[in-house]
Amino acid sequence: MKRPLFFKLFSMILAAVTLLTFTAQAQNAASISGTVKTADGKPLEGVTVSVTELKLSTSTTDRGEFRFKRLPAGTHKITTKYLSLQSDAKEVTVAAGQNTQVDFVMVETLQQLEEVSISSGRTKTIASKRSDYIARMPLKNLENPQVYTVISKELLKEQLSIDIVSAVQNTPGAVAYTFPAGGVGIAFRGFVSGVNARNGMETSASRSSLDISNVERIEVLKGPSGTLFGAAVSSFGGVVNLVTKKPFDTTSVEVSYTAGSYNLNRLTADVNTPLNKDKTVLFRVNLAANKEASFLSYGFNNTYTIAPSLIYKSSDKLTFHFDAELFNAKGTRRTYNTYAAASGLRTPAELQLDYTTSMFHDDNNGKTSASKFFAQAEYVISDNWKSTTLFSFVGEDVDYSYQSYANWLSPTRAIRQVGMWGPISNNFTNLQQNFNGKFSTGIIKHNFLGGLNYRYYDGSRRAGGNVVTLDTINVTSTFAPIRRKAVDAIMPLYTTAIADQQTMSAYASDVISFTDRLSVMLSLRLERFERKKVGNTEGYKQTALSPKLGLVYQVVKDKVSLFGNYMNGFQNLAPVTQPDGNVLVLDPVYAKQYEGGVKAELIDKKLSMTASYYNIDIDNATRTEANFTVQDGKQRSKGVDIELIGNPVAGLTLVAGYAYNDNRIIKSSNPAIEGNKATTSPENVANFWATYTLQNRLKGLGLGFGVNYADKNFFTADNTFYMPSYTVYSGTVFYDQSKWRLGVKLNNISGKKYWDIGGNSQAPRNVMASLSFRF
């Protein structure tokens, strides 16, 4: 891997940050910052802190911190309010150009506050959509013209979710499935996205999958988001971003054990502690070991995760964040089924193979690992400006991966095949520099972001020369599962060179507020992509320009907003040599979205609602005509997203979503499929989850119930074979106390036989139980 340019760029940006550190001057405006904690030293999130006479308010972060900027010099009254507890107030005198620290302590202990929170319906914060990653700037949900869903750790705990597939089903319109290579795909708005972002930076889970033990929340951004995230992270449907757990300044330990059907055994630990007396060095580590068998006659999945993280507060202005995640997995891949045109099959329900029978032994498995490293330096230049320098490295390695295939000739006859890939190495290195600032031009206010990103990819692969065919069987007769030994005997191996890639991007975004209700977002990204020459394959370079425009008007200040957006996504394409020898230099494929809708945050922000209509057009996809490549293929995906989420009354959690999507091929190489539905695009998808926790007697005892529905979706472009629609029910009962929690969940209550959009049969009725202790 060639790295001189990378290190040169890194050194230049680091030097720039260092220069800013020593040259930034204090501003004339004053500022006040501080913390709110309990009597036993625990930070309090969600406390309302106000500067009374200026009518300014903010809420404390998950570390109990708050900050007011650009205050006039003088004496100000600072008040705090939290739930039904008595308010506190302090008078603070500030001087021009200085920051004054003021700290508050609530007289109640953490346990007492938890009891108050339960009775107020506020322990759960699932309605909060606060994020530093979605817009790469501090922007509230009602101020953001983009639609997004935030799945909190509180919701995942209620649902006893232990994997990404069950977690993302809380997103309106999202249906997840497992890739034949072992990774996870998530389809929404008519397109499939991987889990491609982690803390806003590029990640990968295409072959190694992932564990959610270190996940604080999952952010699903809707619509092509190439402007801020680029082609490597964003699909035409949107972006899935995992936000990891961060250290905080008190000691805390939580240990959980989960057991269930199919030999599920899962142990997790979350340990947090400050490392010094001043609490300027904070450490946290999450651990997970997961072992389970398949509901099929053969199959298993064993994973191990360790995820340490550290925060170092070098000064009031400079903070460093470091985290790593080491993930190891060994398990079987699901068989990828295909269906011959002459088979007469329309759905997998017509197959005569028993629903729980595997045609392949579980020694046809895969062994993978992923190493993820992240570093961030955040420097407060002034009250209105900050610099953030980020570095990430993701290495995804496959020791070996046996992948099974079945080509169905009829409802009873199938050709069995196996492919073997590995060792494979994929390495993704990213360096990013962002500057965030707020300023005014007259009465117009600006919330500005400017950034640079450098990406380098290198990889290597040794793969099976071809997928090998083992035999043809009649599944109504006795047959033996394919063993690895038979595959190894005939599997040829060779080394495949993979081209290195580098991408350099510059982007800017400005949210212009004309009034406190009307704002416009103007964003633009310039991305230069280069793929190196490898073997006899020529390299190429391509430049993409990605604009974004958003408009927001708050009909009711801080409660209801109308929004509209134009968003753009793109994918790079290599040049094509035509049959006559000429080379066609292709443009990037662009997806363009137009969307409008309404957002609301009601009942003191306990209930969040979003409804929108979108239209995504692709009008320069490639297709072939008389064996020549033509770049005029067209596709249109349009639909509706509706989401309702929150804690509207004491003790009640409510999550509901509905999505309608009409995704069609408009112009294609094959005229016979023009007008057909695109594959992996169910038309109607709905999700519902409700939990109620008792508030008086047996406080902490709760019940939950959920429903997930997905319409049929076509598996083939000719729309002859499809996955049937399904409705799946789940329920839970739990007892949640300050020091421990016991939960039991029943999945697929009706025992429904159903298949995901990738054609994988899903588990019948199963049960799981979890016990957690907090110290």
N, C-alpha and C positions, 0 to 999 in steps of 0.2 A: 504493500500500500504506500503510495506516495503522499507525504504529508507536509512538505516544506511550505506550501501555500497556506495550509491550515494553520500551522504554527506561526507563520508571519502575520496572518490576519488576527489570530488570537493575541499575539504580542501587541499589535497596534491598538486593539480595542482595550486591552488591559492597561496599556499606557494612557489611553484617553481617560479611562475611569480614574486612574491614579491622579492624573493631572486635575480632573474635576474635584477630586477629593481635597486637594491642597489649595485650589484656587477659588472654590465657591465662597462667596461672601454672604454674610448675614443680611437679611432683608429688613426693611423698615417696619413691616408688620410684626406683631407679636403672635405667639402661639401658646396653647395650653395642651398638655398631654398628661395621661395618667392611667391608672388601673382601678378596677373595681373587683374586690375579692370578698370571700366569706370570712367569718371569724376564724375558721381553721385554715385559711390561706389558699383556698381554692379559687381559681379565676371564674368570673361570672360572665357568660355570654348573653347578649340580648338586653342588657341593661340600657335604659334610655337615659342619656346624659345631655343636659341642656345648658346653654348660656342664656339665662332667663331674659335679660333686657334686650338681647339681640335676636331673640326668637330663633336661635340655632339649636338643632338637635342632631344627635348621632346615636349609634348603638355600639356597645362594646363588642370586640371580636371574640373568637373562641379562646383567646388568651386573656380576656378581660380588659383589653386595652382600648383607649379612645384617644382622639386627637382633634383639636380645633385649630385651623390655620387662618391667617390673615385677620387677626383680631386687632382692634384699635388698642393702643396703650391705655392703661388705667385699671380700675378695679371692676371685676365681673363676678356675678353670682353664678356658681355652677351647681346644678341640682341633679340628683340621680333618682330614678324611679324604676322599680322592678316588681312586676306582678301586683299582688295586694299588700306588699310590705310598705312600711313607712318610708317616705321619701327622706333623702338627706341633702344638705346644702352646705356649701363653703364659699366664702368670698376670697377671691384670688386677685392679687395685684400683679400686672405684667408690664414689662418695659419693652420699648420698641426694639425689634431685632432680636428678641430673646425668647426662648421657650421656657415655660414654667411648668414644673411637674406637680400634680396634685393627685393623691390617691384616696380612694374611699374603701371602707370596710363595712360590709353588712353584718349586723350583730348576730344573725342566725348562722348556724353551721350548715355545711353542705347537705347533711341528711334532713335538717328542718326545711331547707329550701326545696329539696326534692319533694317533700310532702306538700308544700305549698304549690309547687309546680304541677304535681299530679292533680290536685284539686282544681287548678286553673286551666288544665288541659294544655300546659306549655312545656312539658318536658320534651315533647317531640317538636322538632323544628322542620318538619318535612315541607312546609310551604315556603321556606326561605330559598331564594334563588341567587343569593349573593355569590359572586364569583370574580376572581381576578384574571381568569383565563379566557373566558368566552369572547370578550372584546379586547383583551390585553390591556384593559384600563379599568379603573373603578367606575362602573356604570350599573345603575340599578335596573332591575327587570323592566320596570315601566318606562325607562329611558332608552331601552335597547330595541331597535327595530327588527331584531332577529328573534325567531321562535326557538326556544330550547327547553329541555327538561332536566331537572336536577333530582337524582335519586340519592337520598341521604342514607347514611349508615343506620340511622334510627329506623327507617323503613325496612332496610335489609334485615335488621335484627328482629323486627316484628314478624317478618315472613320466613325466618330461618333460612334465608338465602345463603348458599355456600358456593355458588358458581355464577359466572357472568351471564350464562344463558337465562337462568331464572331471574336474575336481577334486572336485566334490560327489558323484560316483559312489562315493566311499569311505565314504559315510554309509549305514548300513543302511536300506533301504527308500526311499532318495531316487532319483528319476529327474528329470532336468532336460530342459527343452526351450526353444526360442527362440520368443518371442512374435511374432506377425505385425508388431507395431510395432517390433521390433528388440531388445527387452529379454530378460531371462531369467526363467523360472519354474521353481521346484523343488517337486515334489510329494512329500510324505511324510505318513504317517498319514491318507491319504485327502483331503488338502487341498493347494492350491497356495499357495506363498509366494514373494514376490519376495525379492531380496537387499535387505532393508529396514533393516539396521543396519550401522553402521561405527563401530568403537570404542565400541559400546554406544549410539550416538546415531542418530537417524533419517537414512537416506540413501535414494537412489532410483536404480534402474537399469532402469526400465520401458521407456524408449525409447532410452537412450544406451548400454546395456550397460556393461561395465567391463573393466579389464585387471587381472590378478592379479600383476603385477610388483612391486607395493608391498605384497603381502599376506604377513604373518608367519604367520598361521594362519587357518583358517576354523572358526568355531564354529557348530554346528547344534544348537539347543535343541529338544527334542521335546515336543510337547503345547502347548495354548493357553497363552500366556504373557502375557496382558494385564495381570497384576498389577504386574509390574515394567516392562513395555515399552509398554503401552497399545495402543489399536486401530490406530494409524498404523504400528506396527512389526511387531506380532505377527499372524500368521494363526492359524486354528484348528489347523493342523498344528504350528506352532512359529515359531521365529525363525532366520534365517540372519544371522550377525554376522561381518563381516570385521574382523580385527585387523591394523592396518598396522604396518610396520616402524618401529622407534624408533631414534634415535641412541644411540651408546655412546661410551666415552671413549678409544678408540684409533683410529688411522687404518687404514682398510681400503677396498680397491677390488675389485670383482668385475665382470667384463665377460663377457657370454655372447652367442653367436651360434647361432641355430637355423635350419636349412634343411630343407625336406622336399617331399613331393608337393604338387601343385597350386600350385606357385610360392610355397611358404611361405618367407618370409624374415623373421626376427625378431632384433632386436638389443636387448639390455638392458644397463644399467649400474647398479651400486649403489655409491655413493661415501659414505664416512663419515669424519668428522674432528672432533676438538675444535677450537674456534675461539680458545681462549685457553690460556695456560700453566697456569692453575689447573684447567682442564678443567671449568669451571662452565657453559660454553656449548658445546653439542654440536650438530653439524649432520649431516644425512644427506639425500641426494637419490637417488631412483630414477627411471630413465628407460627408456622402452620405445618402440620403433617396430616395428609388426607389419603386414606386407603379405602377402596370400594371395588366391589365386583359389578359386573353388568347384569341386567335383568335377562340378557340373552344366555344361551347355554355356555358360551365362551366369551370372555372379555373381562378386562379389569382396568383400573386407573389409579395409579399411586403417584402422589406428588409431595414435594417438600419445598418449603419457602422460608427464607430468612431475609428480613428487610429492616436494617438499621438506618436511623436518621439522626442528624445532629444539627442544632442551631447554635451559632456563636455570635453573640452581640458584641462586636468589637468596640462600638461606641454608640452614642445616641443616634448617629447618622448612618453607620455602616453595620450591616448584618449579613452573615454568611449562612447559607443553608446547604447541607450535604445529605444525600441519601443514596442508598444502594438497595438492590433487590436481586437475590439469587434464587432462581427457581429451577427445580429438577423434576422431570416427569418421566414415567415409564408406564405405558399402557397400550391397549389395542386401539386401532382406528376403526371407525365404522365402515362397513362395506358400502362401496359406491355402486348403486344399481343403475343400469341403463336398460332400455327396452327397445328391442328390434321393431322396426316399422310393421313387420308382418306378424308380430306376436299376438295381435288382437287385443292387447291390454290397454285399458284406459286409466286405471288407478292401481296402486300397490295393494289395495284391499282385495284384488282379484287373484293375487298370487296364492298358490296352494301350499307354500311353505309355512310351517307353524310360526306364529308371531314371535315366539321367544327362542327360536332355533337359529343358531349361527352355522354357516357352511364352512367356517374357517376356525382353526384352533387359535387359542390366545397366545401361542408362542410366535405368531405373526404379529409382533408388537412393534412399538417404536420407543426409542430412548432419546430424550431431548433435554436441553437446558437453555436458560436465558440468564444473562448477566446485564443488569441495568445500573448505570451510575449517573448521578445528577448533582450538579453544583450550581449555586446561585450567589451572586454578590449584589446586594441591594444597597444603594447609597442615596441618602436624602440630600440632594444638592441644596435645596431651599424649601421653604414652606410649600411651594407650588411645583417644584420639579424634583424628579428622582431618576436615577439611572439603575437599570437592572441588567446585569451580565449573566448569561446562562450557558452552561455546558452540559451536554448529555452524550452518553455512549450506551448503545444497546447492541449486545452480541447475542445472536440466536444461533444455537448450534444443534445439529442433528447427528447423533452417533450413527443411528440407523433408523429407518422407518419403512416397515412392511405395510403395504396398503392393498387391500383386497377389493376385487371388482366382480360383479355378476352381470353378465349380459343375458337378459331373459329373452328366450326364443318363443316361449309360450307360457301360460300360467303354471306349467309343471316342469319345464326344461330350462336349464341355465348353463351358460359357459362360465366356468370359474377361472379367474385370473388373479395374479398377484404381481405387484411391482415393488421394487426395493430402491429407496433413495437414501443416500448418505455414505460417508460423512458429508454434511453440508454446513457451511459457515456463512452467516450473513452479519455484517457489521455496519452499524449506522452511527456516524459521528456528527453532532450538530453543535454549532456555536452561534449564539444569538445575543444581540445587544439592542435593548429597548430604552427609549427615553420617553417618560410620561410627564406632561405638564399641563397646568391650567393658567390661562391668561385671558385678558379682555381687550377688545378693540372697541372703545366707546362703551355702549351699553350691551354689546354682544359678547357672550362668554364662550371660551373655547376649552374643550377637553381634548388634548392632543397626544397622539402616539406616533413616534417615528422609530423604525427598527431596521436592522440588518440581520440576515441569517445566512450562514454558510453550512452546507451539508455535504458529507462525503460518504459514499457507500462502497464497500468492497466485499467480495464473497468468493467462495469456491464450492465446487460440487463434484462428488463422485456418485453416479446414479446407475440404476439398472439400465442396461442398453435398451431394453424394451419391456413392456409389461408382458409377462410370460403366461401362456395359456396352459392350464393344468388338465382340465377334462370338461366334459359335458355330462350333467347328471339329471336324473328325474327325481325331483324332490319328494315325490309321493312314495318312492322306494327308499330302502335303507342306504345311507351313504355315510362315509367317514369324513370328518372335518379335515381340511387341508392343513398339513403340518409344515413348519418352516423348513425342515430337512428336505422335503420334496422341492421346495422353491429354490433353495441354495444350490441344489444339484444342477439346475439348468439356467440359473440367472447369470447372464454376462454382466461384467462391470467395466466401466470406463470413466475417465475423468473429463468433466466438462468445464471449460473456462468460462467465467462470468465476467462481464465487462464492468470495470469500475465506473462510478458516476460521481459527478460533483454538481452542486446547485448553489448559485449565489442569488440572493434575493434582497430587495429593498422594498419597504412598505411604509405607508403613512396613513393615519386615520385621524379625522378631526370631527368631533361632535360639537356643532355650533348651536348654541342656545340663544335664540332671539328673545325669548321671554322665559319665565320659569316653567312654562308649559309647552312651548314649541321649540323643537330642535331638529337639526338635520345632520346626518352622518355622511361624510364624504371620505371614501377610502380608496386606495390604489396600491397594487403590488406589481413590481417588475421582477420577473424571475428568469434567470439564464441557466439553462440545463445543458449539461455536456455528458455524453456517454463515450467512454474511451474505446479505441479499437481493440478487439480481441480476436486472435486467430485470423480467419479470413473475413470476419465481419467488421465492416467499417464503422467507425464511430460517427457521431453526429452532434450538432449543437442546435438548440432551439430556444427561442425567446418568447415568453408569454406575458401578456399584460392583462391584469385582472382588476377591474373596478368594482366598487360597491357603493350603493346609494341607499340611504334610509331616511325616513321621515316619521317623527313622533309628535303627536299632539295629545296632551293630557286633558281630557274632557273634564274630569274631576281630579284636581291636584292630588297626587300621591295615591290615587285610588283607581282611576280608569284612564286608559290611554288608547288612542287609535294609532295604528302604525302601518307603514307600507315599506317595501324594500325592493331593490333590484340587486341580485347577487349573482356572482359568477364563479364557476369552477372550471378547471382545465386538466387535461392529461396529455403528456408529451407523446409524440409519434415519430418513429424512425422513418427515414426516406425509403421508398419502395422502387425496386427495379422492375420496369414494365416488360412485357413480352417482346417489345421491339428494341429493348436495350436502353431506352431512355430512363432516367432516374426522376421520379416524382418526389419533390421535396414537399412534405406535408406540413400543414399548420397544426398546432395543438388542437385537440378536440375540445370545444367549449360547451358548457351547459349554462344556460341563462335562466334565472328564476325571477319571476314577478310575483309578489305576495302582498296581501293586505289583510288586516284583522284587528282584533281588540284584545287588550290585556286588562285584567282587573286584580287588585289586591284588596280584599274586603275584610270586615270584622276584625279591625285592628291588625291587619296583615296575617290573620290566621288562615285565610282562604285565598288561594291563587287560582285564577282562571285565564285560559288563553284559547282563542278561537281564530282560525285563519283559513284563507283560501290561497292556493299557490298554483303556478303554472311553470314547469321546467321544460325548456326546449333545447334539443340538440339538433343542429342543422348542418354540421360538417363532419359527421362520422364517416369512416371509410366503408366502402362497399366495392364489389367487383362487378364489372360489366364487360362481357366478351373477354374475360380473363385479364382485363385491365382494371387497375385500382382507380376508383373515383371517390373524391372526398365531398360527397353531397348527401350522405345518409342522414335520415331524419328520424327523431324519436320525440315523443311528447308525453310527459308525466304530469298529471294535474290532480288536484284533490283538496281535501279538507282535513285539518287537524283540530281536535278539541280536547282540552285538558282541564280537569278540576282536581285540585289537590290541597290538603290542609287539615287543620284541626278546628273545625267550625264551632264545636261546643266542647265543654269539658269532658275529657276522656275519650273523645271520638277522633279516629284517624280515617281520612277518606281520600282515596286515590281512584280517579276514573278517567278514562280516555277513549276516544273514538277517532278513527282515521279512515277516510275514503280515498282510494287512489285508483286512477285510471291511467295506466302506463301502456302506450301503444307504439308499435313500429310503423312509422309513416312512410319511409322510403328505404328499401333494402336491396341487397344483391339478388334476393329471391322474391320476385313480385308476388308469389303465392302467399307469403306471410305478411304482406303489407296490410295494415289495419288490424293485425292480430295483437293480442295482449303480450306484453313482454314477460319473460319467465321470472320466477321468484318474486312476483308482485301480487299478493292477495289484494282483492278489491276492498274488502271491509275487514278491519281489525279493531277489536275492542278489548279493553282491560278494566277491571274493577277490583278494588280491595278496600275493605272496611274493617276496622278494629275498634272495639269498645272496651275500656278499662274501668272497672268499678271505682267509685270515688269515695264511698263512705265505708260501709262494712266490707271486709275482705278487700280493702284497698290494694290495688296492684293486680288483682285477678282480672284477666281479660280474655276475650274471644275475638277471633278474626275469621273472615271469610273472603274468598277471592274467586273471580271468574276470568278466564281468558278465552277469547274467540278469535279465530282466523278463518277467513273465507278460503275457498279452494284457490289454488294457484297453479298455473301451468308450468310443467316441467320441461316441455319441448316447445320450440318456437312455432311449430305448426299447430299448436294448441290442441293436439289430440290426446296427450297424456297429462294428467294433473294429479296433484295431491288433494285429497278431499278436505272439506272444511272440518273444523273441530271446535268443540266447546269443552273446556276442562275446568273442573272445580277443585278448590283446595280450602282447607280449614285449619285453624290453630287454636289452641288454648294455652295460656301462660299465666305464671304468677311472678310478678316483677317487684323485687324489693331493692332497697338501697345497696345491699351487700351481695345479693345473689338473685339469679333469675332461672326459672325452670320453664321450658316451653316444649310443646308437642305439636307436630304438624302432620296432617294427612294430605298427601298429594294425589291428584287424579282420583277424587273420591268415587266417581262413577265407574272407574276402571276402563275408561275410553281407550280404544285402539286408534292411534293417530300417528301421522308422519309430519316431520317438519318440512320446510320448503326445500331442503336438500335431499329429501327422500328417506331420512333416517327414522325408523320406527322409534316410538317414545315409551318410556317406562309405564307399565300398568300401575294400579293402585299401590302406593307405598307409604311408609310412615317413618318419621324421624323424631328424635327427642334430643334436647340440648340443655345442658346445665352449666351455668356461668357463676363464677365467684369474683367479687371485686374487693381489692384490699387498699 
